Amino acid sequence: MELVEMTIESIRVALYNYQRVLLLKEKNSERYLPIWVAPAEAEAIAVKLQGISVPRPLTHDLFLQLLELWGAKLESIIICDFKDEIFYAKLVVGIDGGLKEIDCRPSDAVALAVRVGAPILVDREILDKTAVDTRPI
C-alpha cells in the first residue's frame, strides 16, 4: 500500500442539506478528498483547528488521554478503503515498542489526528479513485 499525506483544507456545510464535508488536500498537489462527516465530528475537528478551548474534554480528548495513560501514542491515521460509498480508516498506535492498527471512522480518526499533529495518510489507490482534481486539464 502506497500512502499519500494529506492536510485538512476545510470543513464546509452543504447549503442544500446542511451536511458537513471534510476536505482533505493532497500535499504538493491540487487534489482534494471530500468526506461527508456527521455534525458532532465536524465540530470536534473545527474546535481544534480554530484553537477554541472547551471547559471539559471532548470524547476525542478523553480517548487521547487514555492512550497516554496506557503509554500509547497516535502515530498516524490511514484512510485505507472505500466500499459502497463509505470511507474506512485506521488509527496507527504505537505501544510497547510496536504498532497496532485500530479500525476507526475517518471523521473520528481526523479529529484525533488534528489534536496531536499526527499525519493524515490515504492509500494512493483510494485517492486515485475518489479525489477531486482542480488542476486544469
N, C-alpha and C positions, 0 to 999 in steps of 0.2 A: 504494500500500500504506500503510495507516494502522498505525502502530506503537504498542504499549502497553508501558509499562515495568513490569517485574516485579521482585520481590525473592525471595530464597531463604527460604522458610518453614522447611523442614527436609528432612532425608533420613531416610527411615523404612525399616524392614525388614518385609516381609510375613511374618507368622507361619506361614502355611501352606506357603510355598515358599522363604522366606529371601531372596527377591529384593529389591533396593533400589528405592525410588521417591523421586525428587526432587520435592518440592512447591514450585512457584513460586507466589507470590501476587501478584495484580494490585495495584499501588499504589492506595491510596484506594478499595478495593473488597474484597468478600469472595469473590472468585472465585479459584479455585486451578487450576493446571495441573499434573496429575500426569504425570511422565515416568519410565518404568522405565529404570534405568541398570545397567550392569554393576558388580560389586563394586569393581573397581580404580578406576573413575572416581568412584564414590560415596566411596571412601576419599580420593581426591585432592581432592575438594571438601571433605569433612569435616575433613581435616587443616588446610586453610587456614582454614575457618570457626572451628575451635576454637583456632587460634593455635599449633598444635603445630609445633615446629621439627624438621626431619629433617636427619640428618648429611650427606646427599648430595642434590643436586637431583633432584626427581621429573621425569618426562617433560614435564609441563606447564611446570615451572620452566625446564627446558632450552629449550623452544620459545620462551618469552618472552625468555630471554637471547639467543637467536639473532635474534629480531625486533629487540631493542635494538641488537645488534651491527651489524645491517644498516640501522640508522636508521629502523626502522619501529615503530609503536605500535598496540596493540589499542585501537580506539576504542569498539567496542561489539560485541555479538553479536545476531543476529536469528534467532529460531525462525520459519522462513519457510514451512514447508509441512508437511502431514500427509497421507501416502498409505499405504494398506494397513496402517493402524495403526502407522505409523512416522513420527516427527517428523524434520524436516530443519532444519539450521541453517547459518548463515554467520557467519564472522568478518569484521568490517569493520576493515580495517587501513589506517592512514594511513602513506603512504610517498611520498616525492618530491613533496610538496605536493598529493597526490590521495588518493583512497580506492580500495582494492581489496577485493573480496569473495572469500572463500575458503570452499569447501564444507567442512562440518565436522559431526560428530555433535553433537547438543545437549549430551550429557554432557561431552564434551571442551571445547566452547565455554564452558559454565558453569564448568568447572574453570579455564579460562584467565581468564575474566571476574572471578571472585572473587579472583584473585591481584593484579589491577591495579585493581580497583574500576570496571571498565567496565560500562556499562549493559547489562542483560539485557532485550531487546526481543522482543515477539511480534507477529506480524501479527494485527490485530484479527479478521480473518475466521477464522483458525485458532483463536484464543482463543474466539471465539463458538461454534465447533463442538465444542470439546474441553474447555472449562473446567468445573469443578465449582463450582456456586454454592451458598454456605452461608447466603445471606440467606433470611429467612422469606418464604414465598410470600404 
